[in-house]
């Protein structure tokens, strides 16, 4: 039999959700949603557009690599 090579595809997330903000900040779901809404307003995003991890990190003053480690 031939050797089967498994290719590990590492998923790299770009967007952030209220639950992620809750985990990172310890805030309530409502507060996390307000942060997301504020970021959308600041970046002139429409309701259906997503907020990136980078945008959140810039806003909160967090290191992006540290946040990515926590979200894995």
N, C-alpha and C positions, 0 to 999 in steps of 0.2 A: 504494500500500500504506500501511496505517496504521502509525504509529510504535508500536513495542513498548517499553513502559516496564518495566524490570526493577526489581523491588522487592527490595532486599537485606535479608534477615532476618538480624539479628545474633544468633547463638546465645549466650546467656549461661548459662554453667554455674553450677550451685549446689553440686554435690557434688564431693568430692575422692576420689581413689583412691591406692592405695599408690605407683603409678608417678609420680604427681604429687609425692608427698611425697619420693620418691627424687630427682627432678629439682630440687626446691626446696632440699633439705637436703644432698644428696650422700651420704645414708645408703644402706645396703644394703636390699634388698627386705624382708628379715626385720625389720629395724629400723623400716622404714616401716609394715609391717603392725602392729607393736607399738604405734606411735604412734596409728594408726587405732583399734586395739582399746582403748587407754587412753582415747581421746576418747569412744568409745562407752560405756565404763564411767563416766566422769565425767559425761556427759550422760544417763545412764540410758537408753541406746538399746538396742533389741533387735538381735539378730544381723543381721536383714534390713534394718535401717534404715541410711541413709547419713549420713556426716559432711559438714558443709558447709565451704566455703572459709572462711567467717567463723569457725567454731568452731576450725579449724586455726590461723588467723592469731592469734586470741585466745590460744590455747594456746602457740604458738611466739613470740609477741610480734612478729609481722610486720605490715607495712602491707598491708591487703587489696588496695588498688589496685595496688601493686607486684606482688603475687602474681598477680593477674588478668592483668596485662600479660605476665608470664612464661609463663602457661598458654595464651595465645592462639596 
